[in-house]
Amino acid sequence: MQLDGATQIYGIMGNPVSHSLSPAIHNAAFQALETIVDLPASTVLVLGAGGSARAVGFGLQEKGATVILANRTLAKGQALARDLNCECYPLEDITPLSRP
């Protein structure tokens, strides 16, 4: 997978259940994201395959986005990719994005 100059980075989200404000934070983040990105027309690369990636992946798909996963441990990424019915790549296959 190649990231290029057209790739847009919008934010990073943490563990959605580690404290009582997490659901509110995630809901606010999705609402804000929807004001600047046409999610149904977007392909989103989610890094990781833990609880946050699961929550974000399902949330993005619910809003119509196409999700692609990348994870350090391919087997764990593939397990989540099966649940999300999406593509998964080893993290080392993601080409670094260099901005001018």
URTA-V698942 format. One record per residue. OMEGA is omega in degrees with one decimal (none if undefined). NEAR is the number of other C-alpha atoms within 8 Angstrom. D_LAST is the distance of its C-alpha to the last C-alpha in whole Angstrom. Layout:
OMEGA;NEAR;D_LAST  OMEGA;NEAR;D_LAST
This chain:
-177.7;6;20  171.3;6;16  -177.3;10;13  -177.3;7;11  177.7;8;8  179.8;5;12  179.5;6;13  179.2;5;14  -174.3;4;15  179.8;5;18  -179.4;4;20  178.3;4;22  179.8;7;26  -177.1;5;28  -174.6;8;32  -178.2;12;34  -175.0;7;37  174.9;6;37  -170.9;6;38  -179.3;6;40  -174.9;6;37  179.5;11;35  178.8;9;36  179.0;7;35  -179.7;8;32  178.4;10;31  178.8;8;33  179.9;8;31  178.2;8;28  179.1;8;28  179.0;8;30  -179.5;8;27  -178.9;9;25  179.1;9;27  -177.9;7;26  -177.2;6;23  173.9;7;23  -172.9;8;25  178.8;11;26  178.9;8;28  -173.2;7;26  168.0;9;23  -173.3;9;23  175.1;8;22  177.6;8;21  178.9;11;23  179.2;9;23  -179.2;10;27  178.0;13;30  -176.8;6;32  179.0;8;34  179.4;11;31  178.0;11;29  -178.6;10;32  -179.5;9;33  -179.3;9;29  179.3;11;29  178.2;9;33  178.3;8;32  179.0;12;29  177.8;10;31  178.8;7;34  174.7;8;32  -179.5;9;31  171.0;13;28  -176.6;11;27  171.3;13;26  179.4;12;25  168.2;15;26  -177.3;16;24  177.7;14;26  -179.3;9;27  -173.2;8;31  -177.9;11;31  178.8;6;34  176.3;9;34  -179.7;17;31  178.0;9;33  177.5;8;36  179.3;10;34  176.2;12;32  179.0;8;36  -179.0;6;37  -175.5;8;34  -178.1;6;35  177.0;10;31  175.7;8;29  179.7;12;28  170.9;13;26  -177.9;12;26  -177.6;10;23  177.5;6;22  179.6;7;22  -178.8;11;19  -179.4;8;16  176.6;6;13  175.7;7;10  -178.6;6;7  179.0;4;4  none;2;0
